[in-house]
């Protein structure tokens, strides 16, 4: 195998942006863990290109690799220990992403011997809840009001107002809201 043929999809600008954000996040984002610093964390994310709606919360222990690829609606929450990857992540309004969720929207194409880098966005629609320790793979859309159970691994789209769980995630039931 000729490793010289491998092309890194990231430009020097991408790498520079990532490195600067890493330094800022280590010294100015992560240490400020109290809820009173949420506005400060949101401000820093917006400076680095994130689009975040009013009333949203991002915990200080969330690992956001590329803030300029993050879009969050209003009154959404990205809990402690959430990890994001390099492609676009679109989170609707009134979404809860619980602790230690991994939004993994990049991988390698195993159809080729040199396994080129691939990525695709993740979309989480309004009123959805991604429970603790869930894994959401690339090119997945979580429908409006859907619930992804704890520790579920989602590799395919989730229909609106459904509950899924397991590895791989499977339909459990329809989600019905009681008044």
N, C-alpha and C positions, 0 to 999 in steps of 0.2 A: 504494500500500500504506500502510495506517495503522499506523505503528510503535508508536503509543500502546497498541495492543491487546496487544502482547507482554507476557506475564507471566513474570517471573522465578520459577522454582519454589523458589528458596531464600529462606528467611526471614532476618531480620536475625540471629537466633540462629545459623543455619547459617553465615552470613558471619562472625560474630564468632568462632565455634568455629574455622573455617578459618583466620582471621587469627592467632588465638592459637597454634594448632598450628604455623602457618608460622614464627612467631617462635621458638617453642620448638625446632622442628626445625632451624632455621638455627643457633641458638646452643648448643643442648644435645644434639642428636641427631647431626647430620651431622659435626661436627668430631671426634667421638670414634670414629675409624675402626678402631682396633685391636680385635682379637678379644676382648681382655680386657674391653672395654666393652659386649659384647653384652648382658649382664644389665642394664646401665644403659639401653640402647636399648629392650629389652623392657619394662622398668619404665615408661619414658616412654610407650610405646605403650599399655600397660595403663592408665596414669593417664588417657589420652585415650580409653579405652573399648574398646581392642582386646582380643580374647580369644585368647591365645597359649599353646599347650601347652608342657610341659617339653621342654627340649633343642632347641628351635627357634632358628634363627639368622636375624637380619635385618641385612643389611649397612647401613652408615651412609649409603651413597650411594643407597639405595632411596628413592624418592619416593612417599610414602603420603599421598594427599590427605585422606582421612578415616579416621583410625585406628579410630573407633567403628564402622566398617562392615567391619573386618577380623577374620576368624576363621581361626586357624591351628592345626592339630593338633600332635601331638608329633613331635619330631625332623624338622621340615621346615626348608627353607632358602629364603629370599628373597635372591637374589644381588645383586651390585653393579649399580646402574643400573636396577633394576626400577622401573617406573612403574605406579601404580594410579590408578583414577579414583574417582568419587564414590559409586557404588552398592556393595552388599554384595559382598565377595569372600570365598568360603569355600574354604580350602585344607585338605585332609585331612592325615593323618599320613604321615611319611616321603615327602614330596613335595619335589622339587628344582625350583626356578624359577631358571634360569640367568641370566647377565648380560644386561642391556638388554632384558628381556622387557617388553612393554606389555600390561597387563591393562586394556583399554579397555571399560568397561561403561556408557558413555554416548555419546549422539550427538544428532542432530536428526532429526525426522520430516520427510523431504523430500516427503511427500504433501501438505503444506500450504505455502502461499506464505510464511507467517511462520516456518516450520521450528521448531516447538516442541521444547523439550528433552525427551529421553526417556532412560530408563536401565533396566537390568535386571541382575540379579546374574550373577556368574561363579562356577562351582563346579568345583574341581579335586579329584578324589577321591584316596584313599590310593595311594601307590606310583607316582604319575604323575611324569613328568619333562617339563618344558617347556624345550626347548633354547634356546640363545642367540639373541637378537634376534627371537624369535617374537612375533606379535601375536595376542591372543585377544580376540575381539569380545564384545559384550554378549549376555546370555542364552545363553551357551555352557556346557555341562557337559563336562568332560574325564573320561572314565571311569577306573575304577580300573586302575592299572598301565599306562595309555596313555603313549605317547611322542609329543611334538610336535617334529618336526625343527627344526633351526636355520633361522631366517628364515621359517618357515611363517606363513601368515595363516589363522587358524581363525575361521570364521563360522558353523559348524554343530557340533552335538555330536560328540564323538569317542567311539567305542565302547570299552569296557574291553579292555585287553590288546591294543591295536593300535598300530601306528606310522603316523603321518601326516606329510606334508610338502608343501611347495610353496605356491603362491599362485594360487588358493585351495587350502587343504590338502586332500589326497586320500589315501585309504588306500594304504599301501605294503605292509605285511605284518602278520601276527599277531605279537605279541610272545610269545616262548617263553622261560621262565626255565630255565636249565640248573643242575643241582646241582653 
